[in-house]
Amino acid sequence: MLEADPGDAFLLYALAQELAKASDFSGAVEHYDRCLAADPNYLYAYFHKAMALRDRDAPGDLALAAATLRTGVDRARAAKDTKALSELSGLLDQIE
């Protein structure tokens, strides 16, 4: 399906989720990035990308996770999505 529509944010997010479940955190981050490029308001992609970065634990990943979450927080505020805002902010508090 993704070959037929490589810019489908839902499919990219779903694939990223599956990669994260398989502990392929680099692949997951790549697909979360593609999802966010297709739809910058896919708020939970910010949350899960940050979790994948945290779990990948390469040098600089915690800083990237925090930056990802800050962007997600800004987007959630703009969208007035209080649930996403709460979850993104909570994870940011844990990471920082």
C-alpha positions as CSV (number, residue, x, y, z in Angstrom):
1,M,0.0,0.0,0.0
2,L,2.9,2.4,0.8
3,E,4.3,1.8,-2.7
4,A,1.0,3.0,-4.1
5,D,0.9,6.1,-1.9
6,P,4.4,6.8,-0.4
7,G,3.1,10.0,1.2
8,D,0.3,8.5,3.2
9,A,0.9,9.7,6.8
10,F,-1.2,7.0,8.4
11,L,0.7,4.2,6.6
12,L,4.1,5.8,7.4
13,Y,3.1,6.1,11.1
14,A,1.8,2.5,11.2
15,L,5.0,1.2,9.7
16,A,7.1,3.3,12.1
17,Q,5.0,1.7,15.0
18,E,5.8,-1.8,13.7
19,L,9.5,-1.0,13.4
20,A,9.6,0.4,16.9
21,K,7.9,-2.8,18.2
22,A,10.6,-4.8,16.5
23,S,13.2,-2.7,18.2
24,D,14.3,-1.2,14.8
25,F,14.5,2.3,16.3
26,S,16.5,3.8,13.5
27,G,14.0,2.6,10.9
28,A,11.1,3.8,13.1
29,V,12.6,7.3,13.4
30,E,13.1,7.4,9.7
31,H,9.4,6.6,9.1
32,Y,8.1,8.9,11.8
33,D,10.1,11.7,10.0
34,R,8.5,10.7,6.7
35,C,5.1,10.7,8.4
36,L,5.7,14.2,9.8
37,A,7.0,15.5,6.5
38,A,3.7,14.3,5.0
39,D,1.6,15.7,7.8
40,P,3.3,18.0,10.3
41,N,0.2,17.9,12.5
42,Y,0.3,14.1,13.1
43,L,0.8,14.8,16.8
44,Y,1.4,11.3,18.1
45,A,4.2,10.8,15.6
46,Y,6.2,13.4,17.6
47,F,5.5,11.5,20.8
48,H,6.5,8.1,19.4
49,K,9.5,9.4,17.5
50,A,10.8,10.8,20.8
51,M,10.3,7.5,22.4
52,A,12.1,5.7,19.6
53,L,15.0,8.2,19.9
54,R,15.1,7.6,23.7
55,D,15.1,3.9,23.2
56,R,17.7,4.0,20.4
57,D,20.0,5.8,22.9
58,A,22.7,6.9,20.4
59,P,24.8,10.0,21.2
60,G,22.6,13.1,20.9
61,D,19.3,11.1,20.8
62,L,18.0,12.6,24.0
63,A,18.5,16.1,22.8
64,L,16.8,15.2,19.5
65,A,13.9,13.6,21.4
66,A,13.5,16.8,23.5
67,A,13.5,18.9,20.4
68,T,11.0,16.6,18.7
69,L,8.7,16.9,21.7
70,R,9.0,20.7,21.8
71,T,7.9,20.9,18.2
72,G,5.0,18.5,19.0
73,V,4.0,20.6,22.0
74,D,3.9,23.7,19.8
75,R,1.8,21.9,17.2
76,A,-0.5,20.5,19.9
77,R,-1.0,24.0,21.4
78,A,-1.8,25.4,17.9
79,A,-4.3,22.6,17.3
80,K,-5.8,23.0,20.8
81,D,-5.4,19.3,21.4
82,T,-5.1,19.2,25.2
83,K,-4.7,15.4,25.4
84,A,-1.8,15.3,23.0
85,L,-0.3,18.4,24.6
86,S,-0.5,16.7,28.0
87,E,1.2,13.5,26.8
88,L,3.9,15.4,24.8
89,S,4.6,17.7,27.8
90,G,4.7,14.8,30.2
91,L,7.3,12.9,28.1
92,L,9.3,16.1,27.7
93,D,9.4,16.5,31.5
94,Q,10.7,12.9,31.8
95,I,13.4,13.4,29.2
96,E,14.7,16.8,30.3
